[in-house]
Amino acid sequence: MRLIALTGAAVFAVALNNTNAQRWTFTGGTLRSQNNKCMDVAWGSRDNGAVIQIANCSGNPAQQFVLSGAGDLVNPQSNKCVDIKDWNGNDGAALIQYECHGGANQKWHRG
């Protein structure tokens, strides 16, 4: 699965379809969409279950992510991973942040 996002909305996982909505770029520790919006932990929360959303880029800590060698996409402010909520394998599955546990629903890659 890959990411797709709509401006001002939560970010969702969907099957790869090679649209611009699925093209993200790592820039200065932020993940930017093709319309120059950034992946963001809602309200800068450090809680499990906080929604991963798209927002105007500001470079704040809620928009910083690190992709580890193990494939974990981690927000350093919370030290939590981007997670497909409830291990949902269906299109439209919500992304949240959650304690890193090494599960397949928390594994990401560039490509």
C-alpha positions as CSV (number, residue, x, y, z in Angstrom):
1,M,0.0,0.0,0.0
2,R,1.0,3.6,-0.5
3,L,-0.1,6.9,0.8
4,I,-2.7,9.3,-0.7
5,A,-3.9,12.5,0.8
6,L,-6.4,15.3,0.2
7,T,-5.6,18.8,1.3
8,G,-6.9,19.6,4.8
9,A,-7.7,16.0,5.5
10,A,-6.3,12.9,7.2
11,V,-3.8,10.8,5.2
12,F,-5.0,7.4,4.1
13,A,-3.4,4.2,2.8
14,V,-4.5,2.9,-0.6
15,A,-3.3,0.6,-3.3
16,L,-0.6,1.9,-5.5
17,N,-2.1,3.8,-8.5
18,N,0.9,6.0,-9.5
19,T,-1.1,9.3,-9.2
20,N,0.4,12.5,-8.0
21,A,-1.5,12.1,-4.7
22,Q,0.9,9.3,-3.9
23,R,4.1,11.1,-4.6
24,W,5.9,12.4,-1.5
25,T,9.3,13.9,-1.2
26,F,11.6,14.0,1.9
27,T,12.7,17.6,2.2
28,G,14.5,18.8,5.3
29,G,13.0,16.1,7.5
30,T,9.5,16.7,6.2
31,L,7.4,14.6,3.9
32,R,5.9,16.9,1.3
33,S,3.1,16.1,-1.1
34,Q,3.0,17.2,-4.7
35,N,0.9,20.2,-3.8
36,N,3.6,21.3,-1.3
37,K,1.6,20.3,1.9
38,C,3.3,18.3,4.7
39,M,2.5,15.2,6.6
40,D,1.7,16.3,10.1
41,V,0.8,14.7,13.5
42,A,-2.5,16.5,14.3
43,W,-2.1,19.1,17.0
44,G,1.5,18.1,17.6
45,S,0.1,15.3,19.8
46,R,2.4,12.8,21.4
47,D,-0.5,10.4,22.1
48,N,-1.1,7.0,20.6
49,G,-3.9,7.2,18.0
50,A,-3.2,10.8,17.0
51,V,-4.3,11.3,13.4
52,I,-1.7,11.7,10.6
53,Q,-2.9,14.5,8.4
54,I,-1.8,16.9,5.7
55,A,-1.2,20.5,6.6
56,N,0.5,23.7,5.4
57,C,4.3,23.2,5.8
58,S,5.7,25.1,8.7
59,G,8.7,22.8,9.7
60,N,7.4,22.4,13.2
61,P,8.2,19.2,15.2
62,A,4.9,17.6,14.3
63,Q,6.0,17.6,10.7
64,Q,9.4,16.0,11.2
65,F,9.8,12.3,10.3
66,V,12.7,9.9,10.1
67,L,12.7,6.7,8.0
68,S,14.7,4.2,9.9
69,G,16.8,1.4,8.3
70,A,14.1,-1.0,9.6
71,G,11.4,0.8,7.7
72,D,9.8,2.7,10.6
73,L,8.6,6.2,9.8
74,V,9.1,7.9,13.2
75,N,8.1,11.4,14.4
76,P,11.0,12.4,16.7
77,Q,8.9,14.7,18.8
78,S,6.7,11.8,20.0
79,N,9.1,9.0,19.2
80,K,6.1,7.1,17.7
81,C,5.7,5.4,14.3
82,V,3.3,6.2,11.5
83,D,0.8,3.2,11.7
84,I,-2.1,1.9,9.6
85,K,-4.8,2.0,12.1
86,D,-6.1,-1.4,13.2
87,W,-3.9,-3.2,10.7
88,N,-6.6,-2.4,8.1
89,G,-5.6,-3.7,4.7
90,N,-8.5,-1.9,2.8
91,D,-8.2,1.2,0.7
92,G,-9.0,4.3,2.8
93,A,-7.4,2.9,6.0
94,A,-6.5,5.8,8.3
95,L,-3.0,6.6,9.3
96,I,-2.2,7.3,13.0
97,Q,0.8,7.5,15.2
98,Y,1.4,4.7,17.6
99,E,4.2,3.2,19.8
100,C,6.7,1.5,17.4
101,H,6.2,-2.3,17.7
102,G,7.8,-3.6,14.5
103,G,4.5,-4.7,12.9
104,A,4.0,-4.8,9.1
105,N,1.4,-2.0,9.5
106,Q,4.2,0.3,10.5
107,K,6.7,-0.5,7.7
108,W,7.3,2.0,4.9
109,H,9.8,2.4,2.1
110,R,10.9,4.8,-0.5
111,G,10.2,3.9,-4.0
